[in-house]
Amino acid sequence: MPACPLCDSEASSVSPILGPVFDVTCPTCSNYKISTALVLELKTGPQWNEVRAQLSKAVSWAAQRQKLVSLETVRDVSNLNAAFGRSERKRVHEF
């Protein structure tokens, strides 16, 4: 079985759908699409392990809300992380 690019869990599916974009089905992260170019770009960053852990949580959060996650650019990552961060801050303030 292939590994999930975000959490390294055993993914039930990592399939190419449009050229270098893959459809990933992971028991931890849920379902999402991610480009090979983005994974390679993020891996070269100094904080790859922190980035991928945060993305795994954010992708799972979005999937729980029935949102389709497609990560093709760094901007997609920033937008998802911003939405997830706002949700987390709101949740913390509610308690």
Beta strands, then each sheet from edge to edge (+ up, - down):
strand 1: 13-18
strand 2: 21-26
strand 3: 30-35
strand 4: 70-71
sheet 1: 1+ 2- 3+ 4+
end
